[in-house]
């Protein structure tokens, strides 16, 4: 009798005795392979999630809480030979109009048709800005039980000019409401899972025509995100970006002022960013600083004037100021001097709002000595000193001001209204530039403008000089590799296979211990058979090899049987993980994956 025939008949004869050994082997193999497959599945799922949320985009241009020209997409795309798609990204709340089901922290994306070409499976979808049609992704459709044709109500906050706790930032960001009809439900393959956030939870998203979202946010022609599909490196794209940006992309506007015969560089965010301002002043030494601020009250003795504009600048920008105006001196126009009955040498006290510790708004004050009184005419009466303060500049009366500050508008008098009608925001008082920096500096900057004496015909030259000295990152324009960053985030920092193996270690150890114990028990039952075989001349080493071969055969069968069971075991683990993620307020989908390397490694370890 050959060894193979003996082993085969022995396994068949003792099949019931070996059943426990085989069951233990199957259990151990199932748990071992299941842990390895779970690691493969998590890694694969994270990679697929990264691919679905980035689509075909290779790079992304972000701008923080700022905006840039929508046309920058075309300019940069032409310079770099890349496909681009401008986006306007916001957050809000979505409500099903019929059921009132609500979803918070919804991603609102203003898109152009170019956006859909970046999807994993490019689609053609055009949302008409003139119609109420919007697109939603699968996640939001499931959460709110929405279907094509349903009405959706979206609420979002219109951002202020500055951060919410800026001293002069416009009225508190107002709640905007948009109604839309679901025109399409977008799946992951069509870019419904687009997101900048590296998370396993798919975002709930509403896609608008970019024009509708721009109108709601009062940002016409603006975007805050740009997708690129480019073959060039990040360094090359950054070089193209630096050449493509314009002053408007930095939030700056250069305009000609007729009265002072100078250019003014102003910021859409009221205050010039300190880094931008310093760079321009270094490149254009003739640039003169200007700071205009809302003064709550001017007081001389017992007489007061409420809510006026004060300006701090240099004698070069305002030649009517004394050339040696000191840091504790002030120049009043004759209207304010008459209202306060002030004379040169009098002390004038100013009060104004500033942001204190912890972002709290506090009223502060400073005292100055009247140096001179100037007539309210010519450059001293120029309304252009005052920047476009939201909630102030665009009102017809001071009693209608709404700058988002706790103003007592009952203090506004008839003469204050007449001044506004005649002179608008012309400053009533002037300080030195040093005094302005001292009392009106904010974390957003201390200058509201730079005045640059320059020939009007050389505007293009001045613009080019300014652009050469600025860098996109000065305005939070950051270009980064979207795909590479997503791939890096998809690479788990935890070895999930090792983690699951660690959690299953004692179960695997117990299964192997059970296999060894049951196998030993079967061998003990066969002592008489072993003695008989020895008596007829079978060498003991050969008999040992036969017994070990029987055990190895059982392990091979158990390993093979454990593979399909491991697949079921892994799928159960993945469903459990999905349940955990769903319990956190979202939904995650894990796909099953079993890599050949894991099968081979598991077989080697098990056998």
Backbone torsions as a table, in degrees:
resi	resn	phi	psi	omega
1	UNK	NA	132.2	179.7
2	UNK	-78.1	161.4	179.8
3	UNK	-63.3	-42.3	-178.1
4	UNK	-62.4	-41.4	-179.6
5	UNK	-66.7	-39.6	179.8
6	UNK	-64.3	-45.6	-178.1
7	UNK	-63.1	-41.5	-179.1
8	UNK	-63.6	-45.5	-179.2
9	UNK	-70.1	-32.7	178.8
10	UNK	-66.1	-43.7	178.5
11	UNK	-63.8	-38.1	179.9
12	UNK	-69.3	-40.7	-177.7
13	UNK	-68.4	-39.2	-177.7
14	UNK	-100.8	28.6	-175.0
15	UNK	-59.5	-37.2	-179.2
16	UNK	-72.2	-36.2	178.2
17	UNK	-68.4	-36.0	-178.8
18	UNK	-83.1	-4.9	-177.4
19	UNK	-60.7	-41.6	178.8
20	UNK	-63.9	-39.0	177.9
21	UNK	-62.8	-45.1	-179.9
22	UNK	-63.5	-40.5	179.6
23	UNK	-63.0	-41.8	177.7
24	UNK	-63.8	-39.1	178.3
25	UNK	-64.9	-41.9	178.5
26	UNK	-62.5	-42.9	179.8
27	UNK	-62.0	-47.4	179.9
28	UNK	-62.0	-43.0	179.3
29	UNK	-65.0	-39.6	180.0
30	UNK	-61.3	-46.5	-178.3
31	UNK	-68.7	-41.5	-179.1
32	UNK	-63.8	-53.0	179.5
33	UNK	-65.7	-35.0	179.1
34	UNK	-61.6	-40.5	178.8
35	UNK	-65.2	-42.2	179.2
36	UNK	-66.8	-41.2	179.8
37	UNK	-67.5	-34.5	177.8
38	UNK	-62.8	-40.8	176.0
39	UNK	-62.8	-43.5	177.0
40	UNK	-61.0	-41.2	-176.2
41	UNK	-66.6	-42.5	179.8
42	UNK	-64.9	-44.2	178.8
43	UNK	-61.2	-45.2	-179.6
44	UNK	-65.1	-40.8	-179.7
45	UNK	-63.3	-42.8	179.0
46	UNK	-63.9	-38.7	178.6
47	UNK	-66.0	-42.4	179.6
48	UNK	-66.5	-38.1	177.4
49	UNK	-61.5	-44.0	179.3
50	UNK	-61.4	-41.0	-179.9
51	UNK	-67.5	-36.7	-178.7
52	UNK	-71.9	-34.8	-176.9
53	UNK	-83.7	-18.0	177.7
54	UNK	-100.6	-24.3	-179.3
55	UNK	59.6	-135.8	-178.4
56	UNK	-94.0	5.6	179.9
57	UNK	-73.8	135.2	177.0
58	UNK	-100.2	-32.1	-177.8
59	UNK	-137.0	160.9	178.3
60	UNK	-139.6	139.5	175.7
61	UNK	-108.2	119.4	179.3
62	UNK	-112.0	161.0	-177.8
63	UNK	-135.7	19.9	179.2
64	UNK	60.8	-129.0	179.3
65	UNK	-96.3	21.0	-177.6
66	UNK	-115.5	175.8	-175.7
67	UNK	-130.5	156.7	175.7
68	UNK	-135.1	172.6	-179.0
69	UNK	-64.1	135.8	172.7
70	UNK	-60.9	-32.8	-179.2
71	UNK	-67.1	-14.3	177.0
72	UNK	-59.8	-29.6	178.3
73	UNK	-59.4	-46.4	179.6
74	UNK	-67.7	-41.8	-178.5
75	UNK	-63.2	-46.1	-178.8
76	UNK	-69.9	-39.3	178.7
77	UNK	-61.9	-41.2	179.4
78	UNK	-67.2	-39.6	-178.4
79	UNK	-69.8	-37.3	-175.1
80	UNK	-97.4	-5.8	-176.0
81	UNK	63.9	39.0	-175.6
82	UNK	-120.9	155.1	171.4
83	UNK	-81.6	138.3	-177.0
84	UNK	-134.6	158.4	175.8
85	UNK	-147.7	115.1	176.9
86	UNK	-79.5	143.0	179.9
87	UNK	-131.8	155.6	170.5
88	UNK	-123.0	113.2	-172.1
89	UNK	-108.0	134.0	178.9
90	UNK	-147.5	175.2	177.3
91	UNK	-124.3	149.8	-179.8
92	UNK	-167.2	-164.6	179.8
93	UNK	-121.8	137.9	178.9
94	UNK	-115.7	137.2	-178.6
95	UNK	-131.0	131.6	173.1
96	UNK	-72.9	118.2	-173.3
97	UNK	-60.8	-33.9	-175.4
98	UNK	-82.4	-42.3	-174.5
99	UNK	-101.2	-12.3	-176.7
100	UNK	65.5	15.4	173.0
101	UNK	-64.1	139.7	-171.1
102	UNK	-124.1	144.7	172.8
103	UNK	-130.1	125.0	179.7
104	UNK	-94.8	166.3	178.7
105	UNK	50.9	48.2	178.1
106	UNK	-85.2	137.5	177.7
107	UNK	-82.4	122.1	179.2
108	UNK	-107.5	123.4	-174.5
109	UNK	-126.0	117.9	172.0
110	UNK	-86.9	123.4	-171.9
111	UNK	-128.3	161.0	168.5
112	UNK	-109.9	168.2	178.0
113	UNK	-56.1	-25.3	-179.3
114	UNK	-63.6	-25.1	-177.8
115	UNK	-60.3	-42.6	-173.7
116	UNK	-68.5	-18.8	177.8
117	UNK	-73.6	-11.1	179.7
118	UNK	-90.3	-4.1	-178.3
119	UNK	-65.9	157.7	176.1
120	UNK	-52.9	-38.3	172.5
121	UNK	-122.1	93.2	-172.9
122	UNK	-49.3	135.0	-179.5
123	UNK	-124.3	161.5	175.5
124	UNK	-110.3	114.4	-179.3
125	UNK	-143.7	121.3	179.1
126	UNK	-118.5	123.1	177.4
127	UNK	-102.7	121.7	-176.8
128	UNK	-77.6	120.2	179.5
129	UNK	-59.8	-25.2	-177.6
130	UNK	-84.0	-10.1	-179.6
131	UNK	-108.7	162.6	-179.0
132	UNK	-82.3	4.5	-174.9
133	UNK	-66.6	135.1	175.0
134	UNK	-133.3	163.6	173.9
135	UNK	-113.7	146.7	176.1
136	UNK	-128.2	159.9	178.2
137	UNK	-94.1	171.6	-177.1
138	UNK	-56.9	-39.3	-175.9
139	UNK	-60.7	-47.8	179.7
140	UNK	-68.5	-37.2	179.1
141	UNK	-60.8	-42.5	178.8
142	UNK	-69.6	-41.1	-175.3
143	UNK	-66.0	-40.0	-177.2
144	UNK	-104.3	3.8	-179.2
145	UNK	55.3	51.4	-179.5
146	UNK	-97.4	148.3	176.0
147	UNK	-136.3	166.8	178.7
148	UNK	-57.6	131.1	-178.7
149	UNK	100.8	-16.9	178.9
150	UNK	-73.1	155.4	179.3
151	UNK	-96.9	134.8	-177.7
152	UNK	-121.5	135.0	176.5
153	UNK	-110.0	124.9	-178.8
154	UNK	-117.0	131.6	177.0
155	UNK	-118.7	133.2	179.3
156	UNK	-144.9	159.5	179.8
157	UNK	-93.3	127.5	173.0
158	UNK	-73.8	121.9	-175.7
159	UNK	-69.3	148.8	173.5
160	UNK	-76.5	172.7	179.0
161	UNK	-63.9	-39.8	176.4
162	UNK	-117.9	-176.3	174.4
163	UNK	-60.0	157.8	-170.8
164	UNK	-57.8	-26.7	-177.9
165	UNK	-104.0	23.8	173.1
166	UNK	-68.7	146.3	-177.9
167	UNK	-63.1	-34.5	175.7
168	UNK	-133.1	94.3	-174.8
169	UNK	-127.1	8.5	-174.5
170	UNK	88.3	171.2	179.7
171	UNK	-59.4	155.3	177.2
172	UNK	-49.8	141.9	-178.0
173	UNK	-52.7	124.3	-172.4
174	UNK	-91.5	146.5	180.0
175	UNK	-73.9	125.0	177.8
176	UNK	-106.2	145.1	179.2
177	UNK	-122.0	129.7	177.6
178	UNK	-123.4	136.6	174.7
179	UNK	-109.4	138.5	179.8
180	UNK	-143.7	155.1	175.4
181	UNK	-106.8	129.0	-178.4
182	UNK	-65.7	113.2	179.8
183	UNK	-95.8	-24.5	-179.0
184	UNK	-161.3	144.4	172.0
185	UNK	-103.9	119.9	-172.2
186	UNK	-97.7	128.2	178.5
187	UNK	-87.8	177.0	-176.9
188	UNK	-62.2	-36.7	-177.6
189	UNK	-65.5	-25.9	-179.9
190	UNK	-94.8	15.6	176.8
191	UNK	84.9	23.1	177.1
192	UNK	-69.6	-16.9	-178.5
193	UNK	-97.2	10.9	-179.4
194	UNK	-52.2	133.1	177.7
195	UNK	-166.3	147.6	173.6
196	UNK	-85.4	-16.9	-173.7
197	UNK	-87.2	132.3	178.0
198	UNK	-84.5	86.8	-178.6
199	UNK	-140.1	152.8	178.6
200	UNK	-77.2	-16.4	-177.6
201	UNK	-88.2	124.4	178.8
202	UNK	-69.5	138.4	179.7
203	UNK	-74.0	151.7	169.5
204	UNK	-87.6	122.0	-168.2
205	UNK	-130.6	140.3	169.7
206	UNK	-116.9	129.4	179.2
207	UNK	-104.7	122.5	178.5
208	UNK	-110.6	156.8	163.0
209	UNK	-60.6	135.4	-172.6
210	UNK	-58.5	-30.3	-179.1
211	UNK	-64.1	-36.4	-179.2
212	UNK	-68.0	-41.6	179.6
213	UNK	-71.1	-35.5	176.3
214	UNK	-61.4	-42.0	179.3
215	UNK	-65.1	-41.6	-178.8
216	UNK	-66.8	-35.3	-178.9
217	UNK	-91.9	2.8	-178.5
218	UNK	56.3	45.1	178.4
219	UNK	-130.3	62.6	-177.3
220	UNK	-61.9	133.4	178.0
221	UNK	68.8	18.1	-176.0
222	UNK	-117.9	157.8	176.4
223	UNK	-141.9	165.4	175.8
224	UNK	-130.9	10.2	180.0
225	UNK	-154.3	144.6	-178.3
226	UNK	-141.0	123.9	175.8
227	UNK	-95.8	142.1	178.0
228	UNK	-131.7	143.8	169.0
229	UNK	-120.2	100.8	-171.5
230	UNK	-133.2	147.7	176.6
231	UNK	-88.0	-15.8	-176.5
232	UNK	-78.5	162.3	179.1
233	UNK	-75.7	166.8	178.7
234	UNK	-61.2	-36.0	179.8
235	UNK	-64.9	-41.8	178.7
236	UNK	-66.2	-41.2	179.2
237	UNK	-64.9	-37.4	178.2
238	UNK	-63.5	-37.5	177.7
239	UNK	-66.2	-41.4	177.2
240	UNK	-66.0	-36.9	179.4
241	UNK	-63.7	-44.8	-179.7
242	UNK	-60.1	-32.1	179.7
243	UNK	-81.6	-22.8	-174.6
244	UNK	-90.4	-24.4	-175.2
245	UNK	-69.0	149.6	177.0
246	UNK	-120.2	172.4	-179.4
247	UNK	-56.2	-37.3	-179.0
248	UNK	-63.2	-27.8	178.2
249	UNK	-72.9	-19.5	173.3
250	UNK	-90.8	3.3	-176.4
251	UNK	73.8	26.2	-176.3
252	UNK	-114.9	152.8	175.1
253	UNK	-136.2	128.1	176.9
254	UNK	-106.3	117.7	-178.6
255	UNK	-132.9	154.1	-178.7
256	UNK	-89.2	130.9	176.3
257	UNK	-107.4	120.2	-173.4
258	UNK	-70.1	-41.3	-173.0
259	UNK	-65.7	-49.8	178.7
260	UNK	-83.5	-3.6	-177.2
261	UNK	54.8	53.5	-177.9
262	UNK	-150.1	162.2	173.3
263	UNK	-90.9	149.7	174.9
264	UNK	-121.6	128.4	175.2
265	UNK	-103.3	113.9	-176.8
266	UNK	-124.1	163.6	-177.3
267	UNK	-112.2	144.3	176.0
268	UNK	-66.4	-22.7	-178.4
269	UNK	-95.1	22.8	179.6
270	UNK	72.6	-61.6	-177.5
271	UNK	-94.2	134.9	173.5
272	UNK	-69.8	132.2	176.2
273	UNK	-58.3	132.4	-175.9
274	UNK	-54.6	-39.8	-178.9
275	UNK	-68.2	-40.4	177.4
276	UNK	-63.9	-46.2	-178.2
277	UNK	-62.0	-43.3	-179.4
278	UNK	-63.9	-39.3	179.9
279	UNK	-65.1	-41.9	-179.9
280	UNK	-67.3	-42.2	-179.9
281	UNK	-64.5	-33.1	177.8
282	UNK	-70.9	-36.2	-178.8
283	UNK	-80.5	-30.1	-178.8
284	UNK	-126.2	84.9	-175.3
285	UNK	-58.0	-22.8	-178.5
286	UNK	-76.3	-8.8	-178.3
287	UNK	-64.8	129.9	-177.5
288	UNK	-107.9	133.4	-177.3
289	UNK	-74.6	144.5	176.3
290	UNK	-135.8	130.3	173.6
291	UNK	-129.4	118.1	176.0
292	UNK	-114.7	138.7	-170.9
293	UNK	-144.7	154.2	177.2
294	UNK	-83.9	118.1	177.9
295	UNK	-96.9	123.6	-178.3
296	UNK	-67.8	-36.5	-176.4
297	UNK	-159.7	136.0	165.0
298	UNK	-102.7	133.0	-178.7
299	UNK	-134.1	131.2	169.7
300	UNK	-128.4	113.1	-174.5
301	UNK	55.6	-117.7	-176.7
302	UNK	-103.8	11.3	-179.6
303	UNK	-107.1	139.2	-176.6
304	UNK	-133.5	154.1	172.1
305	UNK	-128.8	121.9	-174.5
306	UNK	-88.8	153.5	164.8
307	UNK	41.2	85.2	-178.6
308	UNK	-136.7	166.6	177.3
309	UNK	-97.3	132.3	172.5
310	UNK	-116.4	147.5	-177.0
311	UNK	-129.9	136.1	174.9
312	UNK	-114.0	128.1	-178.9
313	UNK	-158.5	-167.9	-177.7
314	UNK	-108.9	158.0	175.1
315	UNK	-60.7	-25.7	177.6
316	UNK	-66.3	-36.0	178.4
317	UNK	-82.8	-28.5	-179.0
318	UNK	-129.1	84.9	-174.5
319	UNK	-60.7	-16.9	178.9
320	UNK	-75.5	-7.9	178.0
321	UNK	-84.1	148.0	175.0
322	UNK	-59.2	136.7	-176.7
323	UNK	-64.6	-21.8	-179.5
324	UNK	-110.8	33.1	-179.3
325	UNK	-57.9	123.7	-175.5
326	UNK	-83.3	165.9	-177.3
327	UNK	-69.6	-15.4	178.0
328	UNK	-113.7	23.7	-179.9
329	UNK	-116.5	155.4	-177.3
330	UNK	-137.9	146.8	175.5
331	UNK	-114.3	125.7	179.8
332	UNK	-103.1	149.3	169.3
333	UNK	-82.0	164.1	-172.5
334	UNK	-67.7	-24.0	176.7
335	UNK	-66.0	-48.2	-178.9
336	UNK	-68.3	-39.5	179.0
337	UNK	-60.6	-40.6	178.0
338	UNK	-67.9	-38.7	-179.1
339	UNK	-66.7	-35.2	-179.0
340	UNK	-94.8	-5.7	-173.6
341	UNK	52.8	45.9	-177.6
342	UNK	-97.1	149.6	177.6
343	UNK	-130.3	159.9	175.8
344	UNK	-53.3	134.7	-177.6
345	UNK	99.8	-19.3	178.1
346	UNK	-69.9	154.3	174.9
347	UNK	-92.8	130.2	176.9
348	UNK	-114.8	130.1	178.2
349	UNK	-107.0	132.5	179.5
350	UNK	-110.2	141.2	169.0
351	UNK	-123.1	147.5	-175.0
352	UNK	-160.5	161.9	179.0
353	UNK	-89.4	142.7	171.8
354	UNK	-141.0	159.0	177.3
355	UNK	-88.3	121.8	-179.0
356	UNK	-94.2	-161.5	-179.3
357	UNK	-62.6	138.2	178.8
358	UNK	74.2	11.4	178.6
359	UNK	82.4	7.2	-179.6
360	UNK	-76.0	139.6	179.1
361	UNK	-83.1	126.7	-177.7
362	UNK	-133.4	145.5	177.3
363	UNK	-89.2	128.1	179.5
364	UNK	-121.7	168.3	-177.1
365	UNK	-141.7	161.4	177.0
366	UNK	-152.9	148.8	-178.3
367	UNK	-114.0	141.2	-179.7
368	UNK	-137.3	155.9	177.5
369	UNK	-98.4	131.8	-179.4
370	UNK	-67.6	118.4	179.6
371	UNK	-91.8	-40.8	-176.7
372	UNK	-157.5	163.6	175.6
373	UNK	-124.2	126.4	-176.6
374	UNK	-114.8	148.7	178.9
375	UNK	-69.3	147.2	-179.4
376	UNK	-82.2	77.5	178.8
377	UNK	-157.7	167.2	178.4
378	UNK	53.9	-133.1	-174.3
379	UNK	-66.6	-29.0	178.4
380	UNK	-68.1	-19.3	179.4
381	UNK	-106.5	14.0	-177.0
382	UNK	-70.7	122.1	179.8
383	UNK	-70.5	-17.4	-176.3
384	UNK	-70.5	-11.8	175.6
385	UNK	-61.0	-32.8	-177.2
386	UNK	-85.3	125.5	175.8
387	UNK	-73.8	176.4	-179.2
388	UNK	-79.2	83.8	176.6
389	UNK	-75.3	118.1	179.4
390	UNK	-64.4	138.3	-179.4
391	UNK	84.3	-3.8	178.6
392	UNK	-123.9	-58.1	-174.5
393	UNK	-58.6	-37.2	-172.7
394	UNK	-92.2	17.7	-179.8
395	UNK	-105.6	155.9	-178.4
396	UNK	-88.2	-16.8	-177.2
397	UNK	-148.1	145.2	176.1
398	UNK	-58.0	-26.0	179.6
399	UNK	-70.5	-10.8	178.6
400	UNK	-103.6	7.0	-179.3
401	UNK	-60.9	141.2	177.8
402	UNK	-147.2	67.7	-176.2
403	UNK	-85.3	6.8	-178.0
404	UNK	81.7	17.0	178.5
405	UNK	-114.6	153.6	-179.8
406	UNK	-76.7	73.5	-179.0
407	UNK	-88.3	142.7	173.5
408	UNK	-97.8	88.5	-173.9
409	UNK	-70.3	-7.8	175.6
410	UNK	-68.5	-17.2	179.2
411	UNK	-75.3	-15.7	-179.2
412	UNK	-65.5	128.1	-178.1
413	UNK	-106.0	172.7	-179.8
414	UNK	-62.3	-40.1	-179.2
415	UNK	-67.1	-29.7	175.8
416	UNK	-67.3	-39.5	177.8
417	UNK	-66.5	-38.8	179.0
418	UNK	-65.7	-39.6	177.3
419	UNK	-60.2	-43.3	179.8
420	UNK	-63.3	-41.3	179.1
421	UNK	-63.3	-38.4	-174.7
422	UNK	-87.1	-35.6	-170.0
423	UNK	-128.2	-4.3	-178.3
424	UNK	52.6	-125.2	-173.6
425	UNK	-94.3	23.7	177.1
426	UNK	-58.4	129.5	-176.5
427	UNK	-60.9	145.0	176.5
428	UNK	-96.2	-12.2	-179.6
429	UNK	-150.7	152.6	-178.7
430	UNK	-129.5	138.5	177.1
431	UNK	-119.7	169.9	173.9
432	UNK	-73.8	157.9	178.9
433	UNK	-60.4	-36.5	179.4
434	UNK	-64.5	-41.3	178.5
435	UNK	-64.7	-39.3	178.4
436	UNK	-62.0	-42.6	178.2
437	UNK	-63.3	-36.2	-176.2
438	UNK	-69.5	-44.8	-171.5
439	UNK	-101.1	-21.4	-173.8
440	UNK	-116.3	13.7	176.7
441	UNK	-71.1	140.3	176.4
442	UNK	-128.6	170.4	177.7
443	UNK	-71.5	-10.9	176.5
444	UNK	-91.6	-5.8	-179.1
445	UNK	133.4	172.0	179.9
446	UNK	-121.2	-8.9	-177.5
447	UNK	-112.1	138.0	174.1
448	UNK	-98.9	-11.3	178.2
449	UNK	-168.2	163.1	168.2
450	UNK	-124.0	128.4	176.8
451	UNK	-101.9	127.9	-171.9
452	UNK	-122.8	108.9	175.2
453	UNK	-69.6	116.8	-174.5
454	UNK	-158.6	149.9	179.5
455	UNK	-66.6	133.9	-176.8
456	UNK	-60.4	-35.0	-177.8
457	UNK	-68.8	-14.8	-177.6
458	UNK	-104.3	28.6	-179.1
459	UNK	-58.8	-42.7	-179.4
460	UNK	-61.4	-38.6	178.6
461	UNK	-65.2	-43.0	179.0
462	UNK	-64.8	-43.1	179.1
463	UNK	-59.9	-44.3	179.9
464	UNK	-63.5	-38.7	178.7
465	UNK	-62.7	-44.1	179.8
466	UNK	-65.0	-44.8	-177.7
467	UNK	-63.9	-34.4	-179.8
468	UNK	-65.1	-28.9	-175.9
469	UNK	-90.3	-11.6	-178.5
470	UNK	-97.0	153.4	175.3
471	UNK	-124.8	143.4	-176.1
472	UNK	-53.3	-37.4	-177.3
473	UNK	-66.3	-16.2	176.1
474	UNK	-64.0	-23.0	178.1
475	UNK	-114.3	28.6	177.4
476	UNK	65.5	18.5	175.3
477	UNK	-82.4	100.6	-173.9
478	UNK	-115.6	123.4	178.4
479	UNK	-102.1	123.6	-179.0
480	UNK	-138.2	160.7	-179.8
481	UNK	-77.7	108.9	-177.8
482	UNK	-70.2	-47.8	-176.1
483	UNK	-67.7	-44.5	-179.0
484	UNK	-65.1	-41.2	178.8
485	UNK	-64.1	-39.0	178.5
486	UNK	-66.2	-39.4	178.3
487	UNK	-64.4	-40.8	178.3
488	UNK	-63.8	-41.2	-179.9
489	UNK	-69.9	-25.6	179.5
490	UNK	-77.5	-19.0	177.1
491	UNK	-76.8	108.8	-173.5
492	UNK	-64.3	138.7	176.2
493	UNK	-76.2	-14.6	178.8
494	UNK	-110.0	135.2	174.1
495	UNK	-76.9	97.2	-174.7
496	UNK	-65.3	-34.6	177.1
497	UNK	-61.8	-45.8	177.1
498	UNK	-64.5	-36.6	178.9
499	UNK	-63.4	-47.6	-180.0
500	UNK	-67.8	-35.2	175.5
501	UNK	-62.9	-42.2	178.8
502	UNK	-61.9	-42.5	179.5
503	UNK	-68.8	-26.3	-177.8
504	UNK	-99.0	4.5	-171.9
505	UNK	-57.4	-47.7	-176.2
506	UNK	-68.5	-32.1	177.3
507	UNK	-68.2	-41.8	177.2
508	UNK	-64.6	-43.2	179.7
509	UNK	-62.3	-41.5	179.0
510	UNK	-64.6	-40.1	179.7
511	UNK	-64.4	-43.5	179.0
512	UNK	-66.6	-38.0	176.1
513	UNK	-62.8	-39.7	177.8
514	UNK	-64.2	-41.7	178.2
515	UNK	-59.7	-47.2	-178.8
516	UNK	-63.4	-42.3	-178.2
517	UNK	-65.9	-45.8	-179.1
518	UNK	-67.8	-36.8	178.4
519	UNK	-64.8	-42.2	177.4
520	UNK	-63.7	-37.2	179.7
521	UNK	-64.2	-41.8	178.1
522	UNK	-64.0	-41.4	179.7
523	UNK	-63.7	-37.4	178.1
524	UNK	-64.0	-34.9	179.1
525	UNK	-68.5	-16.2	-175.2
526	UNK	-107.7	23.4	-179.7
527	UNK	-60.8	-42.3	-178.8
528	UNK	-63.9	-39.6	178.6
529	UNK	-63.1	-41.3	179.5
530	UNK	-63.6	-40.8	-179.9
531	UNK	-64.8	-40.7	179.4
532	UNK	-63.6	-44.7	179.4
533	UNK	-63.3	-35.5	177.1
534	UNK	-68.7	-35.7	-178.1
535	UNK	-68.3	-30.4	179.7
536	UNK	-87.7	5.5	172.2
537	UNK	104.5	9.5	178.4
538	UNK	-79.0	121.4	-178.4
539	UNK	-62.3	144.7	-179.1
540	UNK	-61.0	-42.0	178.3
541	UNK	-60.3	-37.5	179.8
542	UNK	-67.4	-40.6	178.0
543	UNK	-62.9	-38.3	178.3
544	UNK	-62.9	-40.9	179.2
545	UNK	-63.4	-37.7	178.6
546	UNK	-63.2	-43.0	-178.9
547	UNK	-65.9	-41.8	178.2
548	UNK	-64.8	-35.2	177.6
549	UNK	-64.6	-38.0	176.4
550	UNK	-61.4	-44.7	178.9
551	UNK	-63.4	-41.2	179.0
552	UNK	-63.2	-39.3	178.3
553	UNK	-62.0	-40.2	178.1
554	UNK	-64.0	-39.6	179.6
555	UNK	-66.4	-39.7	179.0
556	UNK	-62.9	-44.4	178.6
557	UNK	-64.1	-42.2	179.0
558	UNK	-63.6	-38.9	178.5
559	UNK	-64.4	-44.7	180.0
560	UNK	-64.8	-40.5	179.7
561	UNK	-71.1	-26.7	-178.2
562	UNK	-74.8	-21.9	-178.1
563	UNK	-62.1	-53.5	178.2
564	UNK	-65.1	-34.4	177.6
565	UNK	-68.1	-34.3	177.2
566	UNK	-63.6	-35.4	176.6
567	UNK	-60.6	-45.9	178.6
568	UNK	-65.5	-40.9	179.8
569	UNK	-61.6	-43.2	179.9
570	UNK	-65.4	-42.4	179.0
571	UNK	-61.2	-35.5	176.2
572	UNK	-65.0	-41.0	177.1
573	UNK	-61.7	-43.0	-178.9
574	UNK	-64.8	-40.1	177.9
575	UNK	-64.2	-36.6	178.0
576	UNK	-64.2	-42.6	177.8
577	UNK	-63.6	-39.6	177.4
578	UNK	-61.6	-39.0	179.0
579	UNK	-63.8	-40.5	178.9
580	UNK	-63.1	-47.4	-179.6
581	UNK	-63.8	-39.0	179.4
582	UNK	-64.1	-31.4	179.3
583	UNK	-70.2	-12.9	178.1
584	UNK	-90.4	5.5	176.6
585	UNK	105.9	1.2	177.8
586	UNK	-131.7	-163.9	177.6
587	UNK	-143.5	133.6	179.4
588	UNK	-123.9	146.8	180.0
589	UNK	-122.6	124.3	176.7
590	UNK	-109.4	139.1	178.8
591	UNK	-104.6	145.8	179.1
592	UNK	-77.8	137.8	176.9
593	UNK	-148.2	137.5	176.7
594	UNK	-132.4	111.7	-177.8
595	UNK	-84.6	142.5	177.7
596	UNK	-54.4	-35.3	179.6
597	UNK	-62.2	-37.3	179.1
598	UNK	-69.1	-38.8	177.5
599	UNK	-62.4	-46.0	-179.8
600	UNK	-64.7	-44.7	-179.4
601	UNK	-63.9	-41.5	179.3
602	UNK	-64.1	-40.1	180.0
603	UNK	-65.8	-41.9	179.4
604	UNK	-62.8	-45.9	-179.4
605	UNK	-64.1	-41.1	-174.3
606	UNK	-72.7	-38.9	-175.9
607	UNK	-89.5	NA	NA
